[in-house]
Amino acid sequence: INLSSQLFKIESGSFVLDAKPVNIGDLLQRIVDISRASFAGKNLNVLMKTGIPTSDGLPQAFGDAMLCYSLLQNLVKNACEAAPEGSQVSITLHDQDPLQIVIANKGVVPEGIRERFFEKFVTEGKPGGSGLGTYSAKLLTEAQGGQIALDVSDESATTTITVVLPRAQG
């Protein structure tokens, strides 16, 4: 209900972000753990990569924890749904300013919807799909001063979504 209220405010232009540091590493790890359990029947290898020594601590995003969780959970869920059985879904947190989170999976977004992938109600080939997951992910990303992009490689049969979010300083 809170998320629906926030989405309505974002769409209507009345949303005001109360940005705070968000422990994006912990949040991503929770999403990975939930996804592993939810998609255990598909035998997916869902993993998080950082390339950051654990002793250094993971960088934090500067935004809203609920919005970050919702947008990333939607994207990882979509990746797991689209990934072929027995394949890998990777979530990579790049330590840079702004932060970059890359979600990659085997399987490609159908060509007919690629240009409209982040638009409201756009879906194809997903029984029961509403077409709101990627739309809300885009809204939630942009409401926090971030950017989101889709890259599809027919050659390697992969889909990659890159989310860029402001980084908390200090």
C-alpha positions in Angstrom: 0.0 0.0 0.0 2.8 2.4 0.9 4.5 1.6 -2.5 1.3 2.2 -4.4 0.9 5.5 -2.7 4.5 6.5 -3.5 4.0 5.4 -7.2 0.9 7.5 -7.4 2.8 10.5 -6.0 5.6 10.0 -8.4 3.2 9.8 -11.4 1.3 12.9 -10.3 4.5 14.9 -9.6 3.9 15.3 -5.9 6.6 12.9 -4.6 9.3 14.4 -2.4 12.3 12.2 -1.9 13.7 12.0 1.7 17.1 10.6 0.7 19.2 8.8 3.2 22.1 6.3 3.0 20.9 2.9 1.9 22.9 -0.3 2.6 22.5 -1.5 -1.0 24.8 -4.5 -0.5 22.6 -6.0 2.3 19.5 -5.1 0.4 20.8 -6.9 -2.8 21.8 -10.0 -0.7 18.3 -10.2 0.8 16.8 -10.1 -2.8 19.3 -12.8 -4.0 18.4 -15.0 -1.0 14.7 -14.7 -1.6 15.1 -15.2 -5.4 17.1 -18.4 -4.8 14.3 -19.8 -2.6 11.5 -18.6 -4.9 13.1 -20.0 -8.1 14.6 -23.2 -6.6 12.5 -25.2 -8.9 14.2 -23.7 -12.0 17.7 -24.7 -10.6 19.0 -21.1 -11.2 22.3 -19.9 -10.0 21.4 -16.5 -8.6 24.5 -14.7 -7.4 25.7 -11.3 -6.3 29.1 -10.0 -7.3 30.9 -6.9 -6.1 34.6 -7.1 -6.9 35.1 -5.2 -3.6 37.2 -6.7 -0.8 34.8 -7.5 2.1 37.1 -5.7 4.5 36.5 -2.5 2.6 32.7 -2.5 3.2 30.2 -2.0 0.4 29.2 1.5 -0.8 25.9 2.9 0.1 23.3 4.4 -2.2 21.7 7.7 -1.4 17.9 7.3 -1.7 14.9 5.6 -0.1 15.4 2.0 1.1 11.8 0.9 0.3 12.0 2.3 -3.2 15.5 0.7 -3.8 14.2 -2.6 -2.5 11.1 -2.5 -4.7 12.8 -1.5 -7.9 15.6 -4.1 -7.6 13.3 -6.9 -6.4 11.1 -6.3 -9.5 14.1 -6.4 -11.8 15.7 -9.5 -10.3 12.3 -11.3 -10.2 11.8 -10.5 -13.9 15.4 -11.8 -14.7 14.7 -15.0 -12.8 11.3 -15.5 -14.6 12.9 -15.0 -18.0 16.1 -17.0 -17.4 16.1 -20.5 -18.8 16.1 -23.4 -16.3 19.6 -24.2 -15.0 21.1 -20.9 -16.1 22.6 -18.0 -14.1 21.2 -14.6 -13.0 23.9 -12.2 -11.8 23.6 -9.0 -9.9 26.8 -7.0 -9.9 27.3 -3.9 -7.7 30.0 -1.7 -9.2 31.8 0.6 -6.7 31.7 3.9 -8.5 30.1 7.3 -8.2 27.2 7.1 -9.0 26.7 3.5 -8.0 25.9 1.0 -10.8 23.9 -2.2 -10.4 23.9 -4.6 -13.3 21.4 -7.4 -13.5 22.1 -10.0 -16.3 20.4 -13.2 -17.4 20.3 -15.6 -20.3 17.2 -15.1 -22.4 16.3 -12.1 -24.4 13.5 -9.6 -24.2 11.2 -10.1 -27.2 12.2 -7.7 -30.0 8.7 -6.3 -30.3 8.8 -4.7 -26.9 12.4 -3.7 -26.4 11.8 0.0 -27.3 8.9 0.2 -24.9 10.3 -2.1 -22.2 9.9 0.4 -19.4 6.5 1.8 -20.5 3.3 1.1 -18.5 1.5 -2.2 -19.2 4.1 -3.5 -21.7 4.5 -7.2 -21.5 4.7 -10.2 -23.8 4.7 -13.9 -23.3 4.2 -13.8 -19.5 0.9 -15.3 -18.5 -0.5 -13.1 -15.7 2.1 -10.4 -16.4 0.8 -6.9 -15.8 3.6 -4.9 -17.5 4.0 -2.8 -14.3 7.3 -4.3 -12.9 9.7 -2.6 -15.2 7.6 0.5 -15.4 7.6 0.9 -11.7 11.3 0.2 -11.5 11.9 3.0 -14.0 9.7 5.4 -11.9 11.4 4.5 -8.6 14.9 4.8 -10.1 14.2 8.2 -11.6 12.4 9.5 -8.5 15.7 8.9 -6.7 17.8 10.8 -9.2 18.9 7.6 -11.0 18.8 6.1 -14.5 17.9 2.7 -15.8 18.7 1.1 -19.2 18.1 -2.1 -21.0 20.6 -3.9 -23.2 19.8 -7.0 -25.2 22.3 -9.1 -27.0 20.8 -11.5 -29.5 24.3 -12.7 -30.3 24.9 -14.0 -26.7 21.2 -14.4 -25.9 21.4 -12.2 -22.8 19.5 -9.4 -21.3 21.2 -6.8 -19.1 19.5 -4.1 -17.1 21.7 -1.3 -15.6 20.5 0.8 -12.7 22.5 3.9 -11.7 21.8 5.4 -8.3 23.3 8.3 -6.4 26.0 7.2 -4.0 26.0 8.2 -0.4 29.1 10.2 0.5 31.4 9.4 3.4 
